[in-house]
Amino acid sequence: MLKKAIQSVLNQTYPNYQVCVYDNASADQTASVVKNLITSGANIRYHRHTTNIGMQENFQYGLKRVDTPFFSFLCDDDILLPGFFEKALEGFEKHPDAQFSTGLAVYTDTREITDVKPQGVEGYLEPPESLLSMITGNFTHPILEATLFRREVIAEFGYLDLAVGPLGDDLDYMFRIMAHRPVVVSNTPYAIRVNQPTSNLVTADYHQLWPGWLKMIQNLSDDERIPAHVQTQIRDALTHTLIAWLLSIGYANVRNGRLDSASKCAELLRDYFRLEDESEALDKYINLRKDHEMLFHLKNLQQHASSLMQIRTQFMARRKWREWQEKYGQYLQYLQAL
């Protein structure tokens, strides 16, 4: 999808930009794809690492070489929508002190719309309320591909904290900015994020969150520039989300047969968070899968078909899914047409 990704930048309605491609020693046709686009006159810089330095280090490499007033990140399988730069810059024009300008990211598996983030937050947001408004209650957050940053954030907040890990280093960076500087959020779609099997909680292992998320929580809750009561709210909200995600990963791992990862989730819930009931319930689910495969599958079928509450939840989810297809389906068509 690299050609589609780059083409989505070349299709921007705002003309003053450069594309910097950082090839992580790929063994595919990346170099020829980029060369052909450069030959066509596109403003593209190309750098190929001699060895694979890892996804996080590659992001960091690019961030350390930003030399434009604004910058954004784009993975090679995601897509910018045509008005992204123009609309994001309008946000900066209206709010000159905002440090990043972000919009919605439309998630897809290339067949249907699967999610839209962030939802429920919009406008000019001041710190630290901007951060609290997203992470408390129904946890949400800006999406990296749908965000345009001022270069000044690098001088103040530095670079990505790679210790946070690949499922959080971008959140940590944006959350640190939001804790101290205003941002502007639009409910207009700015980018398309294509779901990958390795990037969701259903297929994740515990180590993709642990212990990296503890580092993110520490970065924010130990920041002396943040008032103590806000530090507490941030720590509580992120800890609650971490626990919920560990539970989701644990149960998903059991269903996928990855019992070692599921057992580690149960261990962390018990030994670190002191959640005996949650840990015990997950352990029982693991043991059922280990010892009684047929009963395990039967129990799953019964759970899916049993309660009225689950039926109502499925109905609500289905209604939201239909709303997404009707409202954002045009962006899937744009992706397919690139």
TABELJO-V59384 format. One line per field, one symbol per residue. phi: phi as a letter, one per 20 degrees, with the letter a starting at -180 (. if undefined). A space follows every 10 residues. Layout:
phi->???
This chain:
phi->.gffffffff effeeebcdd ddeelfddeg gfffgfffff ofecdccdff cfenffffgf gfffdfcdfc bbdbffddce egeggfffff ffffcfefeb cccfdeebem dbedabbedn cboedeeegg fffeeemegb afdgfdcddf fgfffedmdf efffnfeaff fgfffffffc cfcccdeefd bddefdgedc ffdfdgffdd egffffffge fdfffeggff gffffffffg fffffffffg fffffeneff ffffffffff eeeldfffff ffffffffff ebgfffffff ffffdeefff ffffffffff gfffffedgf ffffgfef
